[in-house]
Amino acid sequence: MRGVNALHLLGSAAVGASLALFLQAWLSSRGRPSLIPPYSMSVMLIALAVLLIVLGVRLRKNIAKGVGAVNPFQAVRLLATARAGQIVGSTFAGFGSGLLLSLLTRSVPAPVETWLPMLATAITAIVLLACALFTEHLCKVPPGENDDNGDEGPGLVTLET
């Protein structure tokens, strides 16, 4: 089992930033105001991060209890949710950064009411990304006591021929 590649996360952040820059350029070419994300988006990103951490810690406690305490389907669902949280977090971090970058190109500085929600979106998305990475780490199964060679990574199984 391998985690999400860091290049994929950087790529999704780049896609988010480019979408934000394109959207802001399109809106300004039409004479419309800038897109300002609502604060509820930041609240939802934080709620997702907290949910991932709570479920990850609960899973880690069940793993520590021993065999039979963990529902493998629930663990796989949590792992998939953590990986999705990584992609969503990196995309929204790029999107919030792209919105902020579009404001930096203007000759007149934007008021606080304009850039603060963009900054909040970028920061909370980074928090979601970090929590999703930590939750993925919590989903790894530690090596058992009956493993012959301990140099393998946690959760890896080898078949001898």
Secondary structure in CASP SS format (residue, H / E / C, confidence):
PFRMAT SS
TARGET T0000
AUTHOR 0000-0000-0000
METHOD secondary structure of the structure
MODEL  1
M C 1.00
R C 1.00
G C 1.00
V C 1.00
N C 1.00
A H 1.00
L H 1.00
H H 1.00
L H 1.00
L H 1.00
G H 1.00
S H 1.00
A H 1.00
A H 1.00
V H 1.00
G H 1.00
A H 1.00
S H 1.00
L H 1.00
A H 1.00
L H 1.00
F H 1.00
L H 1.00
Q H 1.00
A H 1.00
W H 1.00
L H 1.00
S H 1.00
S H 1.00
R C 1.00
G C 1.00
R C 1.00
P C 1.00
S C 1.00
L C 1.00
I C 1.00
P C 1.00
P C 1.00
Y H 1.00
S H 1.00
M H 1.00
S H 1.00
V H 1.00
M H 1.00
L H 1.00
I H 1.00
A H 1.00
L H 1.00
A H 1.00
V H 1.00
L H 1.00
L H 1.00
I H 1.00
V H 1.00
L H 1.00
G H 1.00
V H 1.00
R H 1.00
L H 1.00
R H 1.00
K H 1.00
N H 1.00
I H 1.00
A H 1.00
K H 1.00
G C 1.00
V C 1.00
G C 1.00
A C 1.00
V C 1.00
N C 1.00
P H 1.00
F H 1.00
Q H 1.00
A H 1.00
V H 1.00
R H 1.00
L H 1.00
L H 1.00
A H 1.00
T H 1.00
A H 1.00
R H 1.00
A H 1.00
G H 1.00
Q H 1.00
I H 1.00
V H 1.00
G H 1.00
S H 1.00
T H 1.00
F H 1.00
A H 1.00
G H 1.00
F H 1.00
G H 1.00
S H 1.00
G H 1.00
L H 1.00
L H 1.00
L H 1.00
S H 1.00
L H 1.00
L H 1.00
T C 1.00
R C 1.00
S C 1.00
V C 1.00
P C 1.00
A C 1.00
P C 1.00
V H 1.00
E H 1.00
T H 1.00
W H 1.00
L H 1.00
P H 1.00
M H 1.00
L H 1.00
A H 1.00
T H 1.00
A H 1.00
I H 1.00
T H 1.00
A H 1.00
I H 1.00
V H 1.00
L H 1.00
L H 1.00
A H 1.00
C H 1.00
A H 1.00
L H 1.00
F H 1.00
T H 1.00
E H 1.00
H H 1.00
L H 1.00
C C 1.00
K C 1.00
V C 1.00
P C 1.00
P C 1.00
G C 1.00
E C 1.00
N C 1.00
D C 1.00
D C 1.00
N C 1.00
G C 1.00
D C 1.00
E C 1.00
G C 1.00
P C 1.00
G C 1.00
L C 1.00
V C 1.00
T C 1.00
L C 1.00
E C 1.00
T C 1.00
END
